[in-house]
Amino acid sequence: MDTRAVRTFRVFVVTTAVVAIVLGGVGILWPRPTLVVLALLFGVDLVVAGVLRVGSAAIGRGTHRVWRWVSIVGGVFVAAAGLVCLLDPAAPLVVLATLGGIGFVVEGVAALVGAVVGHPGSSRGPSAVSGALSILAGVAVLVAPGLALAAFVVLAGIVLVVVGIAALLLVPPRAAIRG
């Protein structure tokens, strides 16, 4: 086996595993600040994307006039959305949680309707349980979106730590480099 390839793979696995463990730990220990940082990064991304869209449309000589105006207007809206994220990082997070909560409720209602009227390939009992749990989860998210997001970050952090540890178990032994 190519020792250079093994060495490169070891560095890749160890680096990605350590990054996953560190980021997972940050999410577990500080879920709310982690969410704020993510919202701020999202805001920066939107501002940059909006400004670049406006800039490219403004200097896009030879392009269709309709495209230029749509790009300018769209870019202004995207940049404005980014500014909202930067000025109030909680706003996009609450919108995201609310949409997720609504999705849970809608899915739950659909599952309950399926349980009542029946549909091919599904059992009524599990559909009813799934629907009820989905509605309860949706209501919980809608009632406490901040707590739901923090719980999600903690869960994602746990997954990152577990995946990082598992990746470290894949590191080829040093003997593979020599031999």
Beta strands, then each sheet from edge to edge (+ up, - down):
end
